């Protein structure tokens, strides 16, 4: 029987010495390259250098070492094909039975602050993916390992039966192609960004599994949570869970929505979310005051909600939070005494975000939404309203206080499902109309929720008014100022209605549809 051979070349050397030593003890001849070969030899493991196999030196600073017919013929030969075997014998090329390779750390390289373009390019592996793909293609005969987590399973099969099973080789091959596809996707994304082509002719993204979930939106749906390889700090994907039950699909979705809204504010802010829509938003001089306003905005809907804060949660805030049944509280951090108070709630999930970026800096560049047979891709809506963007279109100008409340309401309505209307006053939402089939319907819901608090409040609409009916409803409720994008062919009708009722109205020139 011919001696089995293993080619080992790894950047991540976790557990490679005990694995290689066991292979050697099982009679497998080890071929290796560069730093891996040196490491194994220092550990007393017999190694054949790659140049001894190829008869060719490693050149170009190691860029070319395994890209040789003596290697790839040994990987790709079909072992029960007589013609393939004849050619191997004629050329004195030995088959390679095991490939243990992991790749240059491209992800870790581009994640470093201040990394140069040249450094990133130098960490694009060429020989490694080529060997992995060749071995994985020929997995009927070759066992290929890209993950140190698989070492023990392979050794167990070798010890028990002298070879790996076809099922194991197939599973490992599939893992290799997932790995190389993810590696290439990361490189393609980086280069496309550098070239200014984020929406190129092909769109490929890769994600890494964080955890399996018990189920999706409903118990009959399977689900898992994945994150971007270079996920930004201060996101749901990188948050640290400090307490509570495992997050569910809906928890993660709602928490992400809450975080997106609270990022809009630089002052202390708290957002309460139900089913990805805000049910209460408040800002204040302290995070406790902000929470009090978010709670008072809608004390009914906040029950079972998700709370996001943009400041450290302290003891005083925690004492209020623990009075209401909540699913999640997420914040940059929690003081020790706040944690002690909140951990008394057995099932309350506490998420620490750590570093906290504003809306313009958070998350990836593109948002993807699957559709049947395809994918919609767009930039995130990170438009930040400036006072200079506003155009007063009515006879009455809004007061300074009204302008402040309009700006507050505009930040919130941006994140409410369309058609969306938000009423606000005193730095808090008092009515939210979300996801309605017509705009006046959304206004009526928000006004009904606000009740008497609507008198003297402001109103924000995510898109223009196609007719003046929303203004009329707002006037009846006592609303004094309105912010909306403008742009309808019937804008003048709404302007005239505002003038009749003494309502100030400003146009932003920007729409915030959210579907």
C-alpha positions in Angstrom: 0.0 0.0 0.0 1.3 3.4 -0.9 2.1 5.8 1.9 -0.6 8.4 2.3 0.4 12.0 2.0 -0.9 15.2 3.6 -0.1 18.7 2.5 -0.2 21.1 5.4 0.1 24.9 5.0 -1.8 27.1 7.5 -1.8 30.7 8.6 -3.9 29.9 11.7 -1.8 27.4 13.4 -4.2 26.5 16.2 -3.8 22.9 17.2 -1.8 22.1 14.1 1.1 20.5 15.9 -0.9 17.8 17.8 -2.9 17.2 14.6 0.2 16.8 12.4 1.9 14.7 15.0 -1.0 12.2 15.1 -1.1 12.0 11.3 2.6 11.2 11.3 2.1 8.5 14.0 -0.6 7.0 11.7 1.9 6.7 8.9 1.0 9.8 6.9 3.9 11.6 5.2 3.6 15.3 5.7 4.5 17.9 3.0 4.6 21.5 4.1 5.6 25.0 3.2 7.4 28.0 4.8 6.5 28.9 8.3 4.3 25.8 8.8 7.1 23.5 7.8 9.5 25.3 10.2 7.0 25.1 13.1 6.4 21.3 12.6 10.1 20.6 12.3 10.8 22.5 15.5 8.1 20.3 17.1 10.1 17.2 16.0 7.6 16.2 13.3 9.1 14.8 10.0 8.3 17.1 7.1 9.0 17.1 3.4 9.5 20.6 2.1 7.4 21.7 -0.9 10.4 22.3 -3.0 11.5 18.7 -2.6 8.2 17.7 -4.2 8.1 20.2 -7.0 11.8 20.4 -7.7 11.4 24.1 -7.8 12.2 26.7 -5.2 9.7 29.0 -3.5 10.0 32.3 -5.3 8.7 35.9 -5.3 8.7 36.2 -1.5 6.6 33.0 -1.3 4.0 34.1 -3.7 4.7 31.1 -5.8 5.4 27.8 -4.1 2.4 25.4 -4.4 1.3 26.5 -7.9 2.9 23.5 -9.6 1.8 20.4 -11.6 3.5 18.1 -9.1 1.1 19.4 -6.5 -2.1 19.9 -8.4 -1.8 16.6 -10.3 -1.5 14.9 -7.0 -4.6 16.6 -5.8 -6.8 16.3 -8.9 -6.0 12.8 -10.2 -8.9 10.4 -10.3 -7.5 7.5 -8.4 -9.4 4.7 -10.2 -8.8 6.2 -13.7 -6.0 4.0 -15.3 -4.9 6.8 -17.6 -4.6 9.3 -14.7 -2.6 6.7 -12.8 -0.4 6.0 -15.8 0.5 9.7 -16.1 1.3 10.0 -12.4 3.6 7.0 -12.6 5.3 8.3 -15.7 5.9 11.7 -14.2 6.8 10.2 -10.7 4.0 12.3 -9.1 2.5 11.0 -5.8 -1.2 11.4 -5.0 -2.0 13.7 -2.1 -4.6 12.3 0.2 -5.1 15.1 2.8 -5.0 18.9 2.3 -4.9 21.0 5.5 -4.9 24.7 4.5 -6.3 27.9 5.9 -5.8 31.2 4.2 -3.9 34.5 4.6 -5.8 36.6 7.1 -7.4 39.1 4.7 -10.4 39.9 7.0 -8.1 40.6 10.0 -5.9 42.7 7.8 -8.5 45.0 6.4 -10.1 45.3 9.8 -7.0 47.0 11.3 -7.2 50.8 11.7 -5.1 52.5 9.1 -4.4 49.5 6.9 -2.9 50.4 3.5 -4.2 49.3 0.2 -0.9 47.6 -0.5 -1.0 45.6 2.8 -4.6 44.5 2.0 -3.6 43.3 -1.5 -0.5 41.4 -0.1 -2.9 39.4 2.1 -4.9 38.0 -0.7 -4.1 34.3 -0.8 -3.7 32.7 -4.2 -2.1 29.3 -3.7 -4.3 28.4 -0.7 -7.7 28.8 -2.3 -6.4 27.0 -5.4 -5.3 24.0 -3.4 -8.5 24.0 -1.4 -10.7 24.1 -4.5 -8.7 21.4 -6.2 -8.9 19.1 -3.2 -12.5 19.8 -2.6 -13.4 19.1 -6.2 -11.7 15.7 -5.9 -13.2 14.9 -2.5 -14.1 11.4 -3.7 -10.5 10.7 -2.9 -9.0 13.7 -1.0 -9.9 14.8 2.5 -9.6 18.6 2.7 -9.7 20.5 6.0 -10.0 24.3 6.3 -11.1 24.5 9.9 -9.2 23.4 13.0 -12.5 22.4 14.5 -12.6 19.4 12.2 -9.2 18.0 13.2 -10.5 15.7 15.9 -13.3 14.2 13.8 -10.9 13.4 11.0 -8.4 11.8 13.4 -11.2 9.7 15.0 -12.2 8.2 11.7 -8.6 7.5 10.7 -8.0 5.7 13.9 -11.2 3.8 13.8 -11.2 2.7 10.1 -8.0 3.8 8.5 -9.6 6.4 6.2 -12.3 9.1 6.2 -15.8 8.3 5.1 -17.3 9.5 1.8 -19.9 11.5 3.9 -17.2 13.2 5.9 -15.2 14.1 2.7 -18.3 15.5 1.1 -19.2 17.6 4.2 -15.7 19.0 4.4 -15.6 19.8 0.7 -18.8 21.7 1.0 -17.3 23.6 3.9 -14.3 24.5 1.8 -16.3 25.9 -1.0 -18.4 28.0 1.5 -15.1 29.2 3.0 -13.4 30.1 -0.3 -16.7 31.8 -1.6 -16.8 33.9 1.6 -13.1 34.7 1.3 -13.5 35.8 -2.3 -16.7 37.8 -1.5 -14.9 39.7 1.2 -12.1 40.6 -1.2 -14.5 41.5 -4.0 -16.4 43.8 -1.6 -13.2 45.5 -0.4 -11.9 46.0 -3.9 -15.3 47.2 -5.2 -15.5 49.7 -2.4 -12.0 50.9 -3.2 -12.9 51.2 -6.9 -16.1 53.1 -6.1 -18.4 50.4 -7.5 -20.6 49.2 -4.6 -23.5 48.3 -7.0 -21.5 46.4 -9.6 -22.7 43.9 -12.3 -22.5 41.1 -9.7 -23.4 41.4 -6.1 -22.0 39.0 -3.6 -22.1 39.3 0.2 -20.9 36.9 2.9 -22.0 36.5 6.5 -20.8 34.4 9.5 -23.2 32.5 11.7 -23.6 33.9 15.2 -26.2 31.3 16.3 -29.1 29.1 15.3 -32.4 30.5 16.5 -35.3 28.5 18.0 -37.4 29.6 15.1 -38.1 32.6 12.8 -41.0 35.0 12.9 -43.3 32.0 13.7 -42.6 28.6 15.2 -42.9 26.7 11.9 -40.0 28.7 10.3 -36.4 27.8 10.7 -34.0 30.6 11.3 -30.4 31.6 12.2 -28.6 34.9 12.9 -25.5 35.9 10.8 -23.3 38.9 11.0 -21.0 40.7 8.5 -17.4 39.6 8.8 -16.4 43.2 9.4 -19.5 44.2 11.4 -19.2 47.6 13.0 -19.0 48.1 16.8 -22.1 49.2 18.5 -24.5 47.1 16.3 -26.8 44.3 17.2 -24.4 41.9 15.5 -21.6 42.8 17.8 -23.6 43.5 21.0 -22.7 41.5 24.2 -25.7 39.8 25.9 -25.2 40.3 29.7 -28.4 38.7 30.9 -31.7 37.0 30.0 -33.0 34.3 27.6 -31.6 33.6 24.2 -32.6 36.2 21.6 -35.3 35.3 19.1 -35.6 36.3 15.5 -38.2 38.9 16.4 -36.1 40.2 19.3 -33.1 40.8 17.0 -35.3 42.5 14.3 -37.0 44.8 16.8 -33.7 45.6 18.7 -32.1 46.6 15.4 -35.0 48.9 14.6 -34.8 50.5 18.1 -31.1 51.0 17.8 -31.5 52.7 14.3 -33.9 55.2 15.8 -31.9 56.0 19.0 -28.8 56.6 16.9 -30.5 59.7 15.4 -30.1 61.6 18.6 -27.0 63.2 20.1 -28.8 64.2 23.4 -29.8 61.5 25.9 -32.6 59.5 24.2 -34.7 56.4 24.7 -36.7 54.5 22.2 -39.4 51.9 22.8 -40.2 49.6 19.9 -43.0 47.1 19.1 -42.9 45.1 15.9 -40.1 47.4 14.5 -42.2 50.6 14.9 -41.5 53.1 17.7 -44.3 53.3 20.3 -42.5 55.8 22.4 -39.5 58.1 21.9 -38.2 60.7 24.4 -35.2 62.9 24.9 -34.1 64.7 28.0 -31.2 66.0 30.1 -30.7 62.6 31.6 -31.3 59.0 30.3 -33.9 58.6 33.1 -35.8 61.6 31.9 -35.7 60.4 28.4 -37.1 57.0 29.5 -39.9 58.6 31.4 -40.9 60.5 28.3 -40.7 57.4 26.1 -42.8 55.5 28.6 -45.4 58.3 28.9 -45.7 58.5 25.2 -47.6 55.2 25.1 -47.8 53.3 28.5 -49.9 50.6 26.9 -47.8 49.7 23.9 -44.5 49.7 25.7 -45.6 46.6 27.6 -43.4 43.7 26.2 -41.4 46.2 24.2 -37.8 46.7 23.3 -35.9 49.6 24.9 -32.8 51.3 23.3 -30.8 54.0 25.1 -27.9 56.0 23.8 -26.4 56.6 27.2 -25.2 54.3 30.0 -28.2 53.0 32.0 -27.8 54.0 35.6 -29.4 53.0 38.8 -32.2 55.5 38.7 -33.2 54.5 35.2 -32.9 50.8 36.0 -35.4 51.3 38.9 -38.0 52.6 36.4 -37.2 50.0 33.8 -37.8 47.1 36.2 -41.3 48.3 36.9 -42.5 47.3 33.4 -42.4 44.0 31.5 -39.8 44.5 28.8 -38.2 42.0 26.4 -34.8 43.7 25.9 -32.9 46.7 27.1 -29.9 47.7 25.0 -27.5 50.5 25.8 -23.8 51.4 25.4 -23.3 50.0 28.9 -24.9 49.6 32.4 -23.6 50.7 35.7 -22.9 47.8 38.2 -25.9 48.7 40.4 -28.2 49.0 37.3 -27.1 45.5 36.2 -27.9 44.2 39.7 -31.4 45.7 39.6 -32.2 44.5 36.1 -30.8 41.0 36.5 -33.4 40.4 39.1 -35.8 40.2 36.1 -35.0 36.6 35.1 -36.0 36.7 31.4 -35.1 40.4 30.6 -32.4 40.4 28.0 -29.7 43.0 28.5 -27.4 43.9 25.6 -24.3 46.0 25.9 -23.4 47.8 22.7 -20.1 49.3 23.7 -18.8 51.9 21.3 -21.7 53.9 20.1 -21.7 55.6 16.6 -24.3 58.0 15.3 -26.7 57.3 12.5 -24.4 58.4 9.7 -21.6 56.0 10.8 -23.4 52.9 11.9 -23.5 49.6 10.1 -22.6 48.6 6.5 -23.0 50.7 3.4 -25.8 48.7 1.8 -29.2 47.3 2.8 -30.4 44.2 1.2 -34.0 42.9 0.9 -34.8 39.5 -0.7 -37.6 39.2 -3.1 -38.8 36.0 -4.9 -36.0 35.2 -7.3 -33.9 38.1 -6.5 -32.5 40.8 -4.2 -33.1 44.5 -3.8 -30.0 46.4 -2.7 -29.9 50.1 -1.7 -27.9 52.5 0.4 -29.1 52.9 4.0 -31.2 56.0 4.5 -28.8 58.1 6.5 -29.9 61.5 5.4 -29.6 64.0 8.3 -31.8 67.0 8.2 -30.2 70.4 8.4 -32.1 73.6 9.4 -30.9 75.1 6.1 -32.8 72.4 4.2 -36.1 73.6 5.5 -38.4 75.8 3.5 -41.3 77.6 5.3 -44.2 77.5 2.8 -47.0 79.1 5.0 -47.8 82.6 6.1 -47.0 81.8 9.6 -43.4 80.7 10.5 -42.9 78.1 13.1 -41.5 79.3 16.5 -38.1 78.2 17.7 -39.8 75.6 20.0 -42.0 74.3 17.2 -38.9 74.0 15.0 -37.1 72.0 17.7 -40.2 69.7 18.0 -40.5 69.4 14.2 -36.8 68.3 14.0 -37.4 65.7 16.7 -40.6 64.3 15.1 -38.8 64.2 11.7 -36.0 62.0 13.1 -38.7 59.6 14.4 -41.0 59.4 11.4 -38.0 58.5 9.2 -38.1 55.1 11.0 -41.9 54.5 11.0 -43.3 52.1 8.4 -45.0 54.0 5.6 -47.5 55.6 5.4 -46.3 57.3 8.6 -47.4 60.1 10.8 -45.8 61.2 14.1 -47.2 63.7 16.6 -44.7 65.2 19.1 -44.4 67.8 21.8 -42.2 68.4 24.8 -39.4 66.2 23.3 -41.5 63.1 23.2 -43.8 61.3 20.7 -47.5 61.4 21.7 -49.0 59.6 18.6 -47.7 57.3 15.9 -49.6 56.2 12.9 -47.7 53.4 11.0 -48.0 51.3 7.9 -51.4 52.5 6.8 -52.7 52.3 3.2 -53.5 56.0 3.1 -51.9 59.0 4.9 -55.0 60.4 6.5 -55.7 57.0 8.1 -52.2 57.1 9.6 -52.9 60.7 10.8 -56.2 59.7 12.5 -54.5 56.8 14.3 -51.7 59.1 15.6 -54.2 61.8 16.6 -56.5 59.4 18.4 -53.5 58.1 20.4 -52.4 61.6 21.3 -55.9 62.6 22.5 -55.9 66.0 24.2 -52.1 66.1 24.1 -52.4 66.9 20.3 -53.4 70.5 21.2 -50.2 72.5 20.6 -48.3 69.5 19.2 -46.4 69.2 15.9 -46.9 66.6 13.1 -44.4 64.9 10.9 -45.2 63.0 7.7 -42.7 60.7 6.0 -44.0 61.7 2.5 -46.0 64.5 0.9 -49.7 65.1 1.3 -51.6 64.2 -1.9 -54.5 66.2 -0.7 -55.3 68.5 2.2 -57.3 66.0 4.3 -54.4 65.3 6.7 -54.0 69.0 7.4 -57.7 69.3 8.1 -57.5 66.4 10.6 -54.5 68.0 12.2 -56.2 71.3 12.5 -59.2 69.8 14.2 -56.9 68.1 16.8 -55.1 71.4 17.6 -51.8 70.7 15.8 -49.8 74.0 15.3 -47.0 73.0 13.0 -46.3 70.4 10.3 -43.1 69.1 8.7 -43.3 67.1 5.4 -41.2 66.6 2.2 -43.5 68.5 -0.2 -43.5 67.7 -3.9 -47.1 66.9 -4.5 -48.9 68.5 -7.5 -51.5 69.5 -4.9 -49.1 71.0 -2.4 -50.8 74.4 -2.7 -54.1 72.8 -1.4 -52.3 71.7 1.8 -50.6 75.1 2.1 -53.9 76.9 1.8 -55.5 74.7 4.4 -52.6 75.5 6.8 -53.0 79.2 6.2 -56.7 79.0 6.9 -56.0 77.3 10.3 -52.9 79.3 11.2 -50.7 76.2 11.1 -47.0 76.7 10.2 -45.7 74.2 7.7 -42.2 73.5 6.5 -41.0 71.4 3.5 -37.8 69.3 3.8 -37.4 68.3 0.1 -36.6 64.8 1.3 -38.9 61.8 1.6 -38.4 58.9 4.0 -40.4 56.0 2.8 -39.8 52.8 4.9 -41.5 49.7 3.6 
